[in-house]
Amino acid sequence: MVEPLPPEVSRAFDALPALIRKRLLQVRALIFSTAAAHQEVGRLTETLKWGEPAYLTEETGSGSTIRLGHLKDSEQAAVLFNCRTALVDAFRERFPDQFEFRQTRALLLPVSGKLPKQELTVCLSLALTYHLDPRARKAKQTSRR
């Protein structure tokens, strides 16, 4: 079940171009269904970060924040991740031809065509459980040195 949109998040979605909004609402639904499939994730917090819809695992601390938006130089929908994690590198390694990526922060999705749900679910699962993976913690500690 997808949660109702909080008013401030609804306004942020309303401010997006129509095709990007439609695609990102599909991604939002997938975020909630992916989180529900992982008991250890708990209830998501839906809020705004930098004026964009953001999904946090505040209840359990299991994951890394996922934001939804678009990049100024792109006509595609953007799923954004913390650039200090290894998430986008992991997505790029698993799905080199499925998605377009921007540095270590974004996975870009075309606004038309079929949403690659299976592959995107894998990416969202990795983000929502990022802090539960000991390899992620090790990579994060190594990058701080």
Disulfide bonds with the S-S distance in Angstrom:
none
